[in-house]
Amino acid sequence: MVEPLLIAQGTEPLYLLPQMANRHGLVAGATGTGKTVTLQVMAEAFSRIGVPVFAADIKGDLSGISQPGTENPKITERVKKLGLPDFALAACPATLWDVFGEQGHPVRATVSEMGPLLLGRLLGLNDTQEGVLTLVFKIADDHQLLLLDLKDLQAMLQYVGDHAKEFQTQYGNISAASIGAIQRGLLGLQQQGAEKFFGEPALNLDDLLQTDSQGHGVVNVLAADKLYQSPKVYATFLLWLLTSLFERLPEVGDPQKPKLVFFFDEAHLLFADLPKVIEDKVVQVVRLIRSKGVGVYFVTQNPLDVPETVLGQLGNRVQHALRAFTPKDQKAVRAAADTFRANPKVDVQKTITELGVGEALVSFLDDKGTPEMVERALVCPPRSHIGPITLEERRALMESSMVKGVYDTPIDRESAFEVLKSRTGLGISATGAPGQAPASPPWYANIPGMSGGGRRGDNVLDVMAKSAARAMGSSVGRQIVRGVLGSLLGGSKR
């Protein structure tokens, strides 16, 4: 039995049970009420029992979890008030990530791994344009053209547009207007720096599931202050990561503790203008990913930011203060109060507006999976540093990282762009009939160790090879992956 996690204390200690942590959760409250510190306290607790954590660091504050805290009168007072005899300042093992590769190790995915459904959402395409994008992916599949980075997709779009009449018989109408809209969308993505996210070496999800030599879970901190400036890119990236975990991880049932806890900060961005088809899949992922041992915790200002179908699955809740200045605010307070199991000793609706910084209404699941009665409580203080780390500390952390050198250098191997640019001996045709181009062994066929997943210590060639294997699937050269949401929609699986 894993030790319960002390998160807060009201009239009595309030524990988050590790065996119930994969039932998901919610941390909500207005700006400045203490949500980030609560997230830090929870992440520390998970790390101490050997559970890896992934969290986006929008303000830069969460990077402090990598350094031990310092003596602070407020911390000392809180420790004394809560009576925490074993409280000791300590850091958590941490790995820093950054889509742009500036404040952490680069995070990349291939265009094929992202798939047309999520890319369509990222590009803001309508149904017709998304259908054309799906056809472009299908044509790339049929002609054995790898889509790894944005220039591959741009080359493929140009090729399909130039040969639209030839493809029409087999694939249907491909309008020049839709091709143009997708191309313009890709240019917009490039201006936001998204081309740095697409490519290789692609992220090996095993590197998010690590523990250190003492058995503590590694806290994966994604620097998101720059990424957050492009809200749709931020939300789509985290959705891709969550759905990738869902597809890749094996079923484990209800473990004694999670394999990973995923904090989705500024969760309202995920659900803003979300197409119904993707929202349905998000609901499905949240419902089913618990059986993969992953706990998902949404962090947002208002519980109403999360659709009711998702909100109903979030059993562990910490509600910080909400403001009630306008009728809309008052409605939000009432809605938040209604989500808790009532406690006759607590007027939830009134208390929500009275909570101080670091105070919260807390309700966790008991050992039978039933929400406990809501309690007004003080959140425990963090043991690690509160606030951002220095540039020197960040550099030192990256130098000692377990994944140093694995992702830091981008790799650009032959894929759709290079093939379509040269075309010599390609033998490609619009019909995609078999035998058009001579089959050749996969480029990595003679590299040993290709049967397993990537692991720490792999050299760059191994990582690239395994990235290719993930992108190309079990039938090499026959089909490129359709993206995780594609498989959820009933498409082909790897």
C-alpha positions in Angstrom: 0.0 0.0 0.0 1.5 3.4 -1.0 1.4 6.1 1.6 -1.4 8.6 1.1 -0.4 12.1 -0.1 -1.0 15.0 2.4 -2.1 17.9 0.3 -4.1 20.2 2.6 -5.5 20.3 6.1 -8.8 21.5 7.4 -10.3 20.3 10.7 -8.3 17.2 9.8 -5.6 16.2 7.3 -6.8 15.8 3.7 -5.1 13.0 1.8 -5.0 12.3 -1.9 -5.0 8.5 -2.2 -2.4 7.3 -4.8 -4.7 4.4 -5.9 -7.4 7.0 -6.7 -5.1 9.5 -8.3 -5.7 8.1 -11.8 -9.4 9.1 -11.4 -8.3 12.6 -12.5 -8.8 15.9 -10.9 -9.4 19.7 -11.0 -7.5 22.6 -9.5 -9.6 25.8 -10.0 -9.6 29.4 -8.8 -9.2 33.0 -9.9 -5.8 34.5 -10.8 -3.5 35.0 -7.8 -5.4 32.6 -5.4 -2.6 29.9 -5.3 -3.4 27.4 -8.1 0.2 27.2 -9.3 1.5 26.5 -5.7 -1.1 23.9 -5.2 0.0 22.2 -8.5 3.6 22.4 -7.2 2.6 20.7 -3.9 0.8 18.0 -5.7 3.6 17.4 -8.2 6.1 17.2 -5.3 3.9 14.6 -3.5 3.6 12.4 -6.6 7.4 12.7 -7.2 8.2 11.5 -3.7 6.3 8.3 -4.1 7.9 7.6 -7.5 5.3 8.9 -9.9 6.6 10.9 -12.9 4.8 14.2 -13.6 4.3 16.3 -16.7 3.2 20.0 -16.4 3.3 23.0 -18.5 5.0 26.1 -16.9 3.2 29.0 -18.4 4.6 31.7 -16.0 8.0 30.2 -15.4 7.2 29.7 -11.7 7.1 25.9 -11.8 10.7 25.5 -12.8 11.5 26.2 -9.1 10.4 22.6 -8.3 13.9 21.6 -9.4 15.6 23.5 -6.5 15.2 23.1 -2.8 13.2 25.8 -1.1 14.7 28.4 1.2 13.7 29.5 4.7 10.7 31.8 4.5 8.6 33.3 7.3 5.4 32.5 5.6 6.4 28.9 4.9 7.6 28.5 8.6 4.3 29.9 9.8 2.3 27.6 7.6 4.3 24.6 8.7 3.8 25.5 12.3 0.0 26.1 11.9 -0.5 22.8 10.1 1.8 20.9 12.5 4.0 19.2 9.9 6.7 17.5 11.9 8.5 15.8 9.0 8.5 18.9 6.7 11.9 19.4 5.1 12.9 21.6 2.2 13.9 19.6 -0.9 14.1 19.7 -4.7 12.5 17.2 -7.1 14.3 15.6 -10.0 13.3 17.5 -13.0 13.7 17.5 -16.8 13.2 20.8 -18.7 11.5 20.8 -22.1 10.7 23.5 -24.6 9.0 23.2 -28.0 11.4 26.0 -29.2 14.5 24.4 -27.6 15.4 27.6 -25.8 14.7 26.9 -22.1 14.7 23.1 -22.2 15.3 20.1 -24.4 13.4 20.3 -27.7 10.1 18.5 -28.0 9.2 17.3 -31.5 6.6 15.2 -33.3 6.4 14.2 -36.9 3.6 15.6 -39.1 2.4 12.0 -39.5 2.2 11.5 -35.7 0.1 14.6 -35.4 -2.3 13.4 -38.1 -4.8 15.4 -40.2 -7.5 15.8 -37.5 -5.4 17.6 -35.0 -3.5 19.5 -37.7 -6.9 20.6 -39.1 -7.8 22.0 -35.7 -4.5 23.7 -35.4 -4.9 25.3 -38.9 -8.5 26.3 -38.2 -9.8 24.4 -41.3 -13.4 23.9 -42.2 -14.9 20.5 -42.9 -14.1 20.7 -46.7 -10.6 21.8 -46.1 -10.0 19.2 -43.5 -11.3 16.6 -45.9 -8.7 17.7 -48.5 -6.0 17.5 -45.9 -7.0 14.0 -45.1 -6.8 13.1 -48.8 -3.3 14.6 -48.9 -2.2 12.3 -46.1 -3.8 9.3 -47.8 -2.0 10.0 -51.1 1.3 10.3 -49.1 0.5 6.9 -47.6 -0.3 5.3 -50.9 2.9 6.6 -52.5 5.2 5.8 -49.5 6.1 9.4 -48.9 7.1 10.2 -45.3 5.6 13.4 -43.8 8.0 14.4 -41.1 8.2 18.1 -41.0 6.3 21.1 -42.4 8.3 21.3 -45.6 7.3 17.7 -46.3 3.6 18.6 -45.9 4.1 21.8 -48.0 5.7 19.9 -50.8 3.0 17.3 -50.7 0.3 19.9 -50.8 2.0 21.5 -53.9 2.4 18.2 -55.6 -1.3 17.2 -55.0 -2.5 20.6 -56.1 -0.5 20.4 -59.3 -1.8 16.9 -60.1 -5.4 17.4 -58.7 -7.0 16.3 -62.0 -5.0 13.1 -62.1 -5.9 12.2 -58.5 -9.6 13.1 -58.9 -10.7 9.7 -60.2 -9.4 7.7 -57.3 -9.5 10.2 -54.4 -12.3 12.6 -55.3 -12.4 16.3 -56.0 -9.4 18.3 -54.6 -10.1 22.0 -54.9 -7.4 24.5 -55.4 -9.1 26.8 -52.9 -8.8 24.3 -50.2 -5.1 23.5 -51.0 -4.5 27.3 -50.9 -6.2 27.7 -47.5 -4.1 24.9 -46.0 -0.9 26.4 -47.4 -1.8 29.8 -45.9 -2.5 28.1 -42.6 0.9 26.4 -42.7 2.6 29.8 -43.3 0.8 31.2 -40.3 2.1 28.3 -38.2 5.6 28.9 -39.4 5.4 32.5 -38.3 4.4 31.3 -34.8 7.6 29.1 -34.7 5.6 25.8 -35.0 8.0 24.4 -37.6 10.5 23.7 -34.7 7.9 21.3 -33.2 7.6 19.2 -36.4 10.5 16.9 -37.2 13.0 14.5 -35.7 14.2 13.1 -33.4 10.6 12.8 -32.3 9.8 12.6 -28.6 10.0 9.1 -27.1 7.2 9.0 -24.5 9.3 6.7 -22.4 11.4 9.7 -21.5 8.5 11.2 -19.7 8.1 8.2 -17.5 11.4 8.2 -15.6 12.5 8.0 -11.9 15.8 9.0 -10.5 18.3 6.8 -8.6 16.4 7.3 -5.4 13.1 6.1 -6.9 11.6 9.6 -7.1 9.5 10.5 -10.1 11.0 13.0 -12.5 8.9 16.1 -12.9 8.8 17.1 -16.6 8.5 20.9 -16.8 7.5 22.3 -20.2 8.5 25.9 -20.6 5.3 27.4 -22.1 5.6 31.1 -21.6 6.4 31.6 -25.3 4.2 28.7 -26.5 1.3 30.2 -24.6 1.4 33.3 -26.8 -0.1 31.0 -29.5 -3.0 29.5 -27.5 -4.2 27.1 -30.2 -0.7 25.7 -30.7 -0.3 25.3 -27.0 -3.7 23.5 -26.6 -3.2 21.3 -29.6 0.3 20.3 -28.5 -0.9 19.2 -25.1 -3.8 17.4 -26.6 -1.5 15.6 -29.0 0.7 14.6 -26.0 -2.2 13.4 -24.0 -3.7 11.3 -26.8 -0.3 9.9 -27.7 0.1 8.7 -24.2 -3.4 7.1 -24.4 -2.5 5.2 -27.5 1.0 4.1 -26.6 0.7 3.0 -23.0 -0.5 -0.5 -22.2 -3.6 -1.3 -20.0 -2.8 -1.6 -16.3 -6.2 -1.5 -14.7 -6.3 0.3 -11.4 -2.7 0.4 -10.1 -1.6 1.2 -6.6 -0.2 4.5 -7.9 -0.3 6.2 -11.4 2.4 5.6 -14.0 2.2 9.4 -14.8 0.3 12.4 -13.7 -0.4 15.0 -16.4 -1.3 18.6 -15.4 -3.1 20.5 -18.1 -2.7 24.2 -17.1 -5.0 26.9 -18.6 -7.4 24.1 -19.5 -10.0 26.5 -20.9 -7.8 26.8 -24.0 -8.2 23.2 -24.8 -12.0 23.4 -25.0 -12.3 26.9 -26.6 -13.9 26.6 -30.1 -13.2 22.8 -30.0 -15.0 21.0 -32.9 -17.6 18.5 -31.6 -15.8 15.5 -33.1 -12.5 16.3 -31.2 -14.4 17.2 -28.0 -16.0 13.7 -28.1 -12.6 12.2 -28.5 -11.2 14.2 -25.6 -14.0 13.0 -23.4 -13.2 9.4 -24.5 -9.5 9.8 -23.8 -10.1 11.2 -20.3 -12.6 8.4 -19.5 -10.3 5.6 -20.7 -6.8 6.8 -20.0 -7.2 6.0 -16.3 -6.9 2.4 -17.2 -3.5 3.2 -18.7 -2.4 4.5 -15.2 -2.5 8.1 -16.2 -4.1 10.8 -14.0 -5.1 14.0 -15.8 -5.5 17.2 -13.7 -7.1 20.2 -15.3 -5.9 23.6 -13.9 -8.2 26.5 -14.8 -9.8 29.6 -13.4 -13.4 28.4 -13.5 -14.9 24.9 -13.4 -17.3 26.0 -16.1 -14.3 26.2 -18.5 -14.4 22.4 -18.6 -17.3 20.7 -20.4 -19.7 18.9 -18.1 -19.0 15.6 -19.7 -15.4 15.9 -18.7 -16.0 17.7 -15.3 -18.0 14.7 -14.2 -14.9 12.5 -14.4 -12.7 14.7 -12.2 -13.0 13.1 -8.8 -10.2 14.9 -6.9 -10.9 18.6 -6.6 -9.2 21.7 -5.1 -11.2 24.9 -5.5 -9.5 28.2 -4.7 -11.3 31.5 -4.4 -13.6 32.8 -7.1 -14.8 36.4 -7.5 -18.5 37.2 -7.6 -18.6 40.8 -9.0 -20.9 40.3 -11.9 -24.0 38.1 -12.5 -21.8 35.8 -14.7 -19.3 35.5 -11.8 -22.1 34.6 -9.4 -23.4 32.0 -11.8 -19.9 30.5 -11.9 -19.7 30.4 -8.1 -23.0 28.6 -7.9 -22.0 26.1 -10.5 -18.7 25.4 -8.7 -20.5 24.9 -5.4 -22.8 22.4 -7.0 -19.9 20.2 -8.1 -19.0 19.3 -4.5 -20.4 16.7 -2.2 -22.3 18.8 0.4 -21.0 19.3 3.9 -23.6 20.6 6.4 -20.8 22.5 8.2 -19.7 24.4 5.1 -21.7 27.0 3.1 -19.8 26.3 -0.1 -21.2 29.0 -2.2 -20.4 31.7 0.4 -17.0 30.2 1.3 -15.7 30.2 -2.3 -15.7 34.0 -2.3 -14.1 34.3 1.1 -11.1 32.0 0.7 -7.7 33.6 1.2 -4.5 32.9 -0.8 -3.5 29.3 -0.2 -6.9 28.4 1.1 -9.2 26.1 -0.8 -12.3 23.9 -0.7 -11.0 20.3 -1.0 -12.7 17.0 -1.8 -10.7 13.9 -2.7 -11.9 10.4 -3.4 -12.0 7.9 -0.6 -10.7 4.3 -0.9 -14.0 3.2 -2.5 -13.9 6.0 -5.2 -16.6 8.1 -3.5 -16.0 11.9 -3.2 -15.5 12.9 0.4 -17.5 15.8 1.9 -16.0 19.1 0.9 -13.7 20.8 3.5 -12.3 24.3 3.9 -8.6 23.8 4.2 -5.1 25.3 4.0 -2.9 23.9 1.3 0.4 22.5 2.6 3.5 24.6 1.7 5.8 23.4 -1.1 9.2 22.0 -0.2 10.9 23.2 -3.3 11.7 26.7 -4.4 8.7 29.0 -5.2 9.2 30.9 -8.4 11.4 30.7 -11.5 15.0 29.4 -11.5 18.0 31.4 -12.7 19.5 31.0 -16.2 22.6 29.4 -14.6 20.4 26.9 -12.7 18.5 26.1 -15.9 21.8 25.5 -17.8 23.1 23.3 -15.1 19.9 21.2 -15.0 20.1 20.7 -18.8 23.8 19.7 -18.6 23.0 17.0 -16.0 19.8 15.9 -17.7 19.2 12.2 -18.4 18.2 13.1 -22.0 21.2 15.4 -22.7 22.2 15.0 -26.3 19.2 12.9 -27.3 17.0 15.6 -28.7 19.2 18.7 -28.9 20.3 18.4 -32.5 17.6 18.2 -35.2 17.8 15.6 -37.9 16.6 16.1 -41.5 16.6 12.8 -43.4 15.1 12.0 -46.8 11.3 12.3 -46.7 8.5 13.7 -48.9 10.2 17.0 -49.6 13.5 15.5 -50.8 11.8 12.8 -52.8 9.4 15.1 -54.6 12.2 17.6 -55.2 14.4 15.1 -56.9 11.8 12.6 -58.3 14.5 10.8 -60.3 13.5 7.2 -60.5 10.6 7.7 -58.2 8.1 6.1 -60.6 5.2 7.7 -58.8 1.8 7.9 -60.4 -1.6 9.3 -59.5 -3.2 5.9 -59.3 -0.7 4.6 -56.8 -0.9 1.1 -58.4 1.4 -1.5 -56.9 4.8 -2.0 -58.6 5.2 1.6 -59.7 8.4 2.0 -57.7 10.9 -0.7 -56.8 10.6 -1.7 -53.2 13.8 -1.1 -51.2 14.7 -2.1 -47.6 14.0 0.5 -45.0 17.0 2.7 -44.4 17.4 1.5 -40.9 17.0 -2.2 -41.6 20.6 -3.1 -40.6 20.6 -1.1 -37.4 20.5 -3.5 -34.4 18.0 -3.1 -31.6 15.1 -1.8 -33.7 12.6 -4.3 -32.2 12.3 -2.4 -28.8 11.2 1.2 -27.9 13.7 4.0 -27.3 15.4 4.3 -24.0 17.8 6.6 -22.2 21.3 6.3 -23.4 20.3 5.6 -27.0 22.6 7.5 -29.5 21.1 9.9 -32.0 21.0 7.3 -34.8 19.1 4.9 -32.6 16.6 7.6 -31.6 16.1 8.6 -35.2 15.6 5.0 -36.2 13.0 4.4 -33.6 11.3 7.6 -34.4 11.1 6.4 -38.0 9.7 3.0 -36.8 7.0 4.7 -34.8 6.1 6.9 -37.7 6.0 4.2 -40.3 4.2 1.5 -38.4 4.6 -2.3 -38.5 4.2 -2.6 -42.2 7.1 -0.4 -43.3 6.6 1.5 -46.5 2.9 0.6 -46.8 1.2 3.1 -44.6 2.1 6.2 -42.6 0.4 6.6 -39.3 -2.9 8.5 -39.3 -2.4 10.2 -36.0 -3.7 9.1 -32.6 -7.1 10.7 -33.0 -7.4 9.1 -36.4 -7.2 5.7 -34.8 -9.7 6.7 -32.1 -12.1 7.7 -34.9 -11.9 4.2 -36.4 -9.0 4.7 -38.8 -6.0 2.5 -39.1 -3.9 1.8 -36.1 -0.1 1.3 -36.0 
